[in-house]
Amino acid sequence: MKRSWDKDKKGNGDGTTFTDYLLFPTSPGHTLFTHSWIPRSPVTSIRYTHFANHLNANGFRVYGMDWLGHGGSDGLHGYVHSLDDAVSDMKIFLEKVLNENPGLPCFCFGHSTGAAITLKALLDPKVESRIAGAVLTSPAVGVSPSHPILLVLAPIASFLLPTYQCSSAYKKGSPVSRDPEALIAKYSDPLVYTGPLRVRTGYEILKITSYLQQNLRKLRVPFFVLHGTADSVTDPVASQKLYVEASSTDKTMKLYDGFLHDLLFEPERDAITQDIIQWLNSRV
C-alpha cells in the first residue's frame, strides 16, 4: 500500500540546494520512499530529512529514508511487522549513500523509534566501522506502556491482532511539542501517522528497547544524544543510561529542561539545530 508523494527534483529557490526523491527497493522486497538534499558545495555526508536545509547551509549532504509503514514507503500506515526489517533496510540504504559519497565522513541521525533503529544498526561492526558519528534525539531506549499488564499481553496480542489500533497501549494524549503551529502541521500531514498505536508496532518498539537496554555497552560510535526532560513518550532517564553505559570514548549528552518529545519542532528548534551543527562541525 503506497501513499501519495511528490517525485520531482526541486530547487529551494535560492540556488543553494536541490531536493531529489527516489523509490528505493531493498532486498526483502520493500520499496522505500527516500529523500536527498544536496548543497552546491558539499563537504560531508549525513542522513536525515527534517532540518535538511539548515544542514545544507553548512555544507552537509542530507539523505532520508521513510521506514516501512511510514511516510511514503510501502506497507500499512503505522504498521511494522519487525523492526529488524527496518534495521536491515537502513543498512541497505546506508550502503547506497556511502557508495555515492566515497571518502566523505558519514553521520547518522535518528529520532525516537528511528533513533532506536539507528542504534541497533550501529551495533553491527560492519556499520560501525564506516560511520563517523550519530545524532540521536529523544531516542526510544526506554518507553513505558500505560499499564504493566500490557508487557505481558503484548506478545500474544501482536500475534493474534497485529494491525489492531490500540489507543490504550501507551499514555493517551502525550504532548510532543509546545509549538501549536508545529502540532497542527504534524497532525494535518497525511504522510505522518498519528493514529492509535498498532499492536505489533508497539510490541516491536518494546522489543527493540529491551534489546538496546541489554547492549548499550557495545556502542562505540561517537554520538550526541539530546532529550527533553518533560518528554512523556520516550524516557530521558534511559538516554542518561545510554550516555553512561556506552563504550564510546566520544559521547555527548544534552538535556533540555521542560522540552517535549519532538525537539526539532519545539519553539527553540533553531537553537537545538545549532547545537547539532556545532557538534557535527567539530567532528568533520
C-alpha positions as CSV (number, residue, x, y, z in Angstrom):
1,M,0.0,0.0,0.0
2,K,1.5,3.3,-1.1
3,R,0.6,6.9,-0.1
4,S,0.9,9.9,-2.4
5,W,4.1,11.8,-2.8
6,D,5.9,14.3,-5.0
7,K,8.6,12.6,-7.1
8,D,10.1,15.7,-8.7
9,K,13.6,17.1,-8.3
10,K,13.3,20.6,-6.9
11,G,15.5,23.6,-6.0
12,N,14.9,25.6,-2.9
13,G,14.6,28.9,-4.7
14,D,18.0,30.5,-3.8
15,G,20.2,28.1,-5.9
16,T,21.9,26.6,-2.9
17,T,20.1,23.3,-2.6
18,F,18.2,20.8,-4.7
19,T,16.0,18.1,-3.4
20,D,15.6,14.7,-5.0
21,Y,13.1,11.9,-4.3
22,L,13.6,8.2,-5.1
23,L,11.8,5.0,-4.7
24,F,14.4,2.6,-3.4
25,P,13.9,-1.2,-3.4
26,T,15.5,-3.3,-0.7
27,S,16.3,-7.0,-0.6
28,P,13.3,-8.1,1.5
29,G,11.1,-6.8,-1.3
30,H,10.2,-3.5,0.3
31,T,10.0,-0.2,-1.6
32,L,11.1,2.8,0.5
33,F,10.5,6.5,-0.2
34,T,13.8,8.3,0.2
35,H,14.9,11.9,0.0
36,S,18.2,13.7,-0.5
37,W,19.0,17.4,-0.1
38,I,22.3,18.4,-1.8
39,P,24.1,21.7,-1.3
40,R,26.0,23.1,-4.3
41,S,29.4,22.7,-2.5
42,P,29.1,19.6,-0.2
43,V,31.8,19.0,2.4
44,T,30.5,15.9,4.2
45,S,27.6,13.3,4.3
46,I,24.8,12.8,6.7
47,R,21.4,11.2,6.6
48,Y,18.0,12.7,7.8
49,T,15.1,14.7,6.4
50,H,13.7,17.2,8.8
51,F,16.2,20.0,9.2
52,A,18.0,19.4,5.9
53,N,18.1,23.0,4.7
54,H,19.9,24.1,7.8
55,L,22.5,21.3,7.3
56,N,22.8,22.2,3.6
57,A,23.6,25.8,4.5
58,N,26.5,24.4,6.5
59,G,27.7,22.2,3.6
60,F,26.2,18.9,4.5
61,R,24.5,16.5,2.2
62,V,21.4,15.0,3.7
63,Y,19.7,11.7,2.9
64,G,16.5,10.5,4.5
65,M,14.6,7.2,4.4
66,D,11.0,6.6,5.4
67,W,11.0,3.3,7.2
68,L,8.5,0.6,6.3
69,G,4.9,1.6,7.0
70,H,5.7,5.2,7.4
71,G,5.8,8.3,5.2
72,G,5.7,7.4,1.5
73,S,7.2,3.9,1.9
74,D,5.4,0.5,1.4
75,G,3.2,-1.0,4.0
76,L,0.1,-0.4,6.1
77,H,0.4,3.1,7.6
78,G,1.8,2.9,11.1
79,Y,2.5,-0.8,11.0
80,V,5.8,-2.7,11.0
81,H,5.9,-6.5,11.4
82,S,9.5,-6.4,12.5
83,L,11.8,-3.5,13.4
84,D,14.7,-5.8,12.4
85,D,13.4,-5.3,8.8
86,A,13.7,-1.6,9.3
87,V,17.2,-2.0,10.6
88,S,18.1,-4.1,7.6
89,D,16.5,-1.6,5.2
90,M,18.5,1.2,6.9
91,K,21.8,-0.8,6.4
92,I,21.0,-1.3,2.7
93,F,20.1,2.4,2.2
94,L,23.2,3.5,4.1
95,E,25.4,1.3,1.9
96,K,23.9,3.2,-1.1
97,V,24.6,6.6,0.4
98,L,28.2,5.6,1.3
99,N,28.9,4.3,-2.2
100,E,27.6,7.6,-3.6
101,N,29.9,9.7,-1.4
102,P,33.3,7.9,-1.2
103,G,35.8,9.5,1.2
104,L,33.3,11.7,3.0
105,P,32.6,11.2,6.7
106,C,29.0,9.9,7.3
107,F,26.9,10.7,10.3
108,C,23.6,9.1,11.1
109,F,20.6,10.8,12.6
110,G,17.6,9.2,14.3
111,H,14.6,10.5,16.2
112,S,12.5,8.4,18.7
113,T,12.0,4.9,17.2
114,G,14.2,6.0,14.3
115,A,17.0,6.6,16.8
116,A,16.4,3.0,18.2
117,I,16.7,1.7,14.7
118,T,19.8,3.7,14.1
119,L,21.4,2.5,17.4
120,K,20.7,-1.2,16.6
121,A,22.3,-0.7,13.1
122,L,25.3,0.9,14.7
123,L,25.9,-2.1,16.9
124,D,26.8,-4.1,13.7
125,P,30.6,-3.9,13.4
126,K,30.4,-3.6,9.6
127,V,28.3,-0.5,10.0
128,E,30.2,0.9,13.0
129,S,33.5,0.9,11.1
130,R,32.1,3.2,8.3
131,I,30.3,5.8,10.4
132,A,31.8,8.9,11.8
133,G,29.1,9.5,14.4
134,A,25.4,9.6,15.3
135,V,23.0,12.3,16.5
136,L,20.0,10.9,18.5
137,T,17.1,13.0,19.5
138,S,14.6,11.6,22.1
139,P,15.8,8.0,21.4
140,A,13.4,5.1,22.2
141,V,15.9,3.4,24.5
142,G,13.2,3.4,27.2
143,V,9.4,3.5,26.8
144,S,6.6,2.8,29.4
145,P,3.3,1.2,28.5
146,S,0.3,2.8,30.2
147,H,-0.1,-0.4,32.3
148,P,2.4,-3.1,33.2
149,I,-0.1,-5.8,32.1
150,L,0.5,-4.7,28.5
151,L,4.0,-6.0,28.8
152,V,2.6,-9.5,29.4
153,L,-0.2,-9.3,26.8
154,A,1.8,-7.6,24.0
155,P,3.4,-10.8,22.6
156,I,0.1,-12.6,22.4
157,A,-1.9,-9.7,21.1
158,S,0.8,-8.9,18.5
159,F,0.4,-12.4,17.1
160,L,-3.4,-12.5,17.2
161,L,-4.2,-8.9,16.3
162,P,-1.1,-7.4,14.8
163,T,-2.6,-4.5,12.9
164,Y,-5.2,-3.6,15.6
165,Q,-5.0,0.1,16.7
166,C,-4.7,0.1,20.5
167,S,-5.4,3.5,21.9
168,S,-4.6,2.3,25.4
169,A,-1.2,0.8,24.6
170,Y,0.7,4.0,25.6
171,K,-0.1,7.1,27.5
172,K,-3.0,8.9,26.0
173,G,-2.7,12.4,24.7
174,S,1.0,12.7,25.3
175,P,2.0,16.1,24.0
176,V,5.0,16.1,21.7
177,S,5.6,19.9,21.1
178,R,5.0,23.2,22.9
179,D,4.5,24.9,19.5
180,P,0.8,24.9,18.4
181,E,1.6,25.5,14.8
182,A,4.0,22.6,14.7
183,L,1.3,20.3,16.1
184,I,-1.2,21.5,13.5
185,A,1.3,20.8,10.8
186,K,2.1,17.3,12.1
187,Y,-1.5,16.2,12.6
188,S,-2.6,17.6,9.2
189,D,0.2,15.8,7.2
190,P,-1.3,12.7,5.6
191,L,2.2,11.1,5.5
192,V,2.6,11.3,9.3
193,Y,0.9,8.5,11.1
194,T,-0.9,10.0,14.2
195,G,-3.5,7.3,14.8
196,P,-3.6,4.8,17.8
197,L,-0.5,2.6,18.0
198,R,-0.8,-0.7,16.1
199,V,-0.3,-3.7,18.4
200,R,2.5,-5.3,16.5
201,T,4.3,-2.0,16.1
202,G,4.1,-1.3,19.8
203,Y,5.4,-4.8,20.6
204,E,8.3,-4.3,18.2
205,I,9.2,-1.0,20.0
206,L,9.2,-2.8,23.3
207,K,11.4,-5.5,21.9
208,I,14.0,-3.1,20.4
209,T,14.2,-1.0,23.6
210,S,14.7,-4.2,25.6
211,Y,17.5,-5.3,23.2
212,L,19.2,-1.9,23.4
213,Q,19.0,-1.8,27.2
214,Q,20.9,-5.0,27.3
215,N,23.5,-4.0,24.7
216,L,24.3,-0.3,25.4
217,R,27.9,-1.1,26.4
218,K,28.6,-2.4,22.9
219,L,28.1,1.0,21.3
220,R,31.4,2.5,20.3
221,V,30.5,5.1,17.7
222,P,30.8,8.8,18.7
223,F,27.4,10.1,19.5
224,F,25.4,13.2,20.6
225,V,22.1,12.4,22.4
226,L,19.6,15.1,23.0
227,H,16.4,14.8,25.1
228,G,13.8,17.0,26.7
229,T,13.3,16.5,30.4
230,A,9.5,16.7,30.0
231,D,9.3,14.1,27.3
232,S,6.4,11.7,28.1
233,V,6.8,9.5,25.0
234,T,10.4,8.3,25.5
235,D,12.3,8.3,28.7
236,P,15.1,10.9,29.2
237,V,16.5,8.7,32.1
238,A,17.1,6.0,29.5
239,S,19.1,8.4,27.4
240,Q,21.2,9.1,30.5
241,K,21.7,5.4,30.8
242,L,22.8,5.2,27.2
243,Y,25.3,8.0,27.8
244,V,26.8,6.4,30.9
245,E,26.9,2.8,29.7
246,A,28.0,3.2,26.0
247,S,31.7,2.3,25.4
248,S,32.1,5.3,23.1
249,T,35.0,7.5,24.1
250,D,33.5,10.4,22.3
251,K,30.0,10.9,23.6
252,T,27.9,14.0,24.4
253,M,24.5,14.4,26.1
254,K,22.3,17.5,26.4
255,L,19.1,17.6,28.4
256,Y,16.7,20.5,27.5
257,D,14.7,21.5,30.7
258,G,11.0,21.3,30.1
259,F,11.2,20.4,26.5
260,L,8.9,17.7,25.0
261,H,9.4,14.8,22.6
262,D,9.7,16.4,19.1
263,L,12.8,18.5,19.9
264,L,13.1,19.8,16.3
265,F,9.5,21.1,16.4
266,E,9.9,22.9,19.7
267,P,9.9,26.7,19.7
268,E,13.6,26.6,20.4
269,R,14.3,24.4,17.3
270,D,16.8,26.8,15.8
271,A,19.0,26.7,18.9
272,I,18.7,22.9,19.0
273,T,19.7,22.7,15.4
274,Q,22.7,24.9,16.0
275,D,23.8,22.6,18.9
276,I,23.7,19.7,16.5
277,I,25.5,21.5,13.7
278,Q,28.2,22.6,16.1
279,W,28.7,19.0,17.3
280,L,28.9,17.8,13.7
281,N,31.3,20.6,12.5
282,S,33.7,19.8,15.3
283,R,34.0,16.2,14.0
284,V,34.3,16.7,10.3
